[in-house]
Amino acid sequence: MNIVLEIGTKNYEDDLFLIKKSLSHMESLVSGYNGYVLSEPSSKFGWTFFKLAFKPDLQNGIQEKFSDMIDKYQANDATEKFTKFMADYFTSKGCNLKIKISD
């Protein structure tokens, strides 16, 4: 199952740059190039929201390479653990985001 995250930011331009840079680095680590798709942004109440969809190669590469780290997260299922891992990864790269699993 491909994971789609809904991302909210108050500083879209800067965070978008950091997200792309972070994902590019992640793609290099797991050899999963062109592994994600970003939706068009929409703004409400000072926040900008958009979706980040992972393609199977990148998602599987991340899950395999970082399985020991992902498994340590407290969550009900693998998708929630992956989401928490990616949220922490983006935070470590300087992004100030709110992330949730898209329905």
C-alpha positions as CSV (number, residue, x, y, z in Angstrom):
1,M,0.0,0.0,0.0
2,N,1.4,3.4,-1.0
3,I,1.5,5.8,1.9
4,V,0.1,9.3,1.3
5,L,0.8,12.0,4.0
6,E,-1.1,15.2,4.4
7,I,1.3,18.0,5.4
8,G,0.6,21.4,6.9
9,T,3.1,24.3,7.1
10,K,3.0,28.0,8.0
11,N,6.1,28.6,5.8
12,Y,5.4,26.8,2.5
13,E,8.3,28.0,0.4
14,D,11.1,27.3,2.9
15,D,9.6,24.0,4.1
16,L,9.0,22.8,0.5
17,F,12.6,23.4,-0.3
18,L,13.7,21.5,2.9
19,I,11.3,18.6,2.1
20,K,12.6,18.2,-1.4
21,K,16.2,18.4,-0.2
22,S,15.5,15.9,2.6
23,L,13.7,13.5,0.2
24,S,16.5,13.8,-2.3
25,H,18.9,12.8,0.4
26,M,16.7,9.9,1.4
27,E,16.4,8.7,-2.2
28,S,20.2,8.7,-2.4
29,L,20.4,6.5,0.7
30,V,17.9,3.9,-0.5
31,S,18.5,4.1,-4.3
32,G,14.8,5.0,-4.9
33,Y,14.9,7.9,-7.3
34,N,11.8,9.9,-8.4
35,G,10.1,8.2,-5.5
36,Y,7.4,10.7,-4.5
37,V,4.7,13.0,-5.8
38,L,3.6,16.3,-4.3
39,S,0.1,17.7,-4.8
40,E,-0.9,21.3,-5.4
41,P,-1.0,23.3,-2.2
42,S,-4.1,24.9,-0.7
43,S,-4.1,27.6,2.0
44,K,-6.4,28.2,4.9
45,F,-6.0,30.3,8.1
46,G,-2.3,31.0,7.5
47,W,-1.5,27.3,6.9
48,T,-0.6,25.7,3.6
49,F,-1.6,22.1,3.1
50,F,-0.5,19.6,0.5
51,K,-0.1,15.8,0.0
52,L,3.0,13.8,-0.3
53,A,2.6,10.4,-1.9
54,F,5.4,7.9,-1.7
55,K,6.0,5.6,-4.7
56,P,6.6,1.9,-3.8
57,D,10.4,1.9,-4.5
58,L,11.1,4.8,-2.2
59,Q,8.7,3.7,0.5
60,N,9.9,0.1,0.5
61,G,13.6,1.3,0.5
62,I,13.0,3.5,3.6
63,Q,11.1,0.7,5.4
64,E,13.9,-1.8,4.7
65,K,16.9,0.5,5.5
66,F,15.4,2.0,8.6
67,S,13.2,-0.9,9.8
68,D,15.0,-1.1,13.2
69,M,14.3,2.6,13.8
70,I,10.7,2.5,12.5
71,D,9.8,-0.5,14.6
72,K,10.7,1.4,17.8
73,Y,7.8,3.9,17.3
74,Q,4.7,3.4,19.5
75,A,1.8,3.1,17.0
76,N,-1.0,0.7,16.1
77,D,0.2,-0.2,12.6
78,A,3.2,0.0,10.2
79,T,1.7,3.0,8.4
80,E,1.5,5.1,11.6
81,K,5.0,4.1,12.5
82,F,6.3,5.1,9.0
83,T,4.4,8.4,9.3
84,K,6.0,9.2,12.7
85,F,9.4,8.3,11.4
86,M,9.1,10.6,8.4
87,A,7.8,13.4,10.7
88,D,10.8,13.1,12.9
89,Y,13.1,12.9,9.8
90,F,11.7,16.1,8.4
91,T,12.0,17.8,11.8
92,S,15.6,16.8,12.0
93,K,16.2,18.4,8.7
94,G,14.8,21.8,9.9
95,C,11.2,21.5,8.7
96,N,8.4,22.8,11.0
97,L,5.5,20.7,9.8
98,K,2.3,19.0,10.9
99,I,1.9,15.6,9.3
100,K,-0.9,13.0,9.3
101,I,-1.9,10.1,7.2
102,S,-4.2,11.0,4.4
103,D,-7.5,9.2,4.1
